[in-house]
Amino acid sequence: MTENLSDFDHNEILNNKSADLLSRLTTFLEYCNIGFERNEALRMSNVTEQMIADNQELFDEITDTMKNENIDDMAIDTGIPNDLNKAYGKIMDNYAVYLDITKNHDEAVKRLSEMFEIGIDKLNPFINQHKAKFFKENYPQFLSLLKGNTDTSISSSIPTIWNGYCPESWANGRTVRMRFNKMHFYESEETGLQIAIGFPGVQAAILKHRGNGNFISKRTYADQRDCNECLSPQTLEQPPFCEPNIFKSSEEIKEYIKSFVPSKISKIEFDKSQLETMFDEVEKLLFDKSKIRNIVYCNKDCVTDFDKNNQEFLNDINKKSVVYCIWLGTSTRDLHPYYIGHVFETISKQRMIAHFSRKNKATGSQLEKIKTAIEDNMVLGATFVQIAPAYMRTSIEEWLIEKYADKLAWNIKGKRK
């Protein structure tokens, strides 16, 4: 499950009669995921079965989105067969992730070697053999990370024949996909640039206004179709949006976008040093070993008497918006940080129970790793820092995970950027 129910005041949202339907349906699913009975979840989120039935398409879309987010929080099976070809997808997918994080091939291979317990001398030639083809077929947006590979480097020259990717991002050396939106245009997932198909297979117009991310629920991308349209400027307000004149060069396209397509966003910069000074205070408290709460188990069954044995910890974290850290080690004197997360006050206690004791099947947590640690006679602990205002916890968590990516073995989500 996603831990970020809302960055606004939760009670205000639920008591507001004009509260957004999307927020209420999302809240309902969150409550179901952490173990509340359906009727109770309906009541607390101010949702009715009739509302769900009347908005089934939206409800299904929210459910699918939350399932995809849960995947990031699941444990990764690190078992790799001797024949690496049998784990081709797993190895190359994770290589793409680590390459995006580190921007360095050797460092990415090193991390994979540690993760999968495969020698670098065996892993490196396998990845080098397959990375170009794999990225072309599965992660074209990462092709620019394969520096020095002349077969896959992306030219800053924009093709005048559309290849399905965002021309604006292509000019900056990035392959960014364009997704079909509810206006029946293809929209760049990065810049909002929109392209309308004036005459399929013949001509496509780069529109003079950007999209706002209002995509259709089914993910449909331009690069999945046969494009090959000549790119054209928008000269008409209605379909086909263009007259029979086309761009003759990459420079024409760049100049058109610069002159006629308004910038997507205005930029506001915060004082980084001031923010990180405050974040440093959270870091010191979170990693202060003297503040670790020992998680107590009466036996290897993590459910039996858990609430009773850890009542003080659960009471202290209850109804607080926090950034928290899970610690693991061979003894109370040998604990190390393994996972950082954040949680909103309405479910903070339930979230700890989901991590350390029991959870709904659809709820993402570290429980499976916790169970393995208990079986291995490991010692568990937790620290947390209450954050106010509550919405700052997401930024602090992201900053900490990025800073300690090499030490937080259980964090998967959050390491990609």
Disulfide bonds with the S-S distance in Angstrom:
none
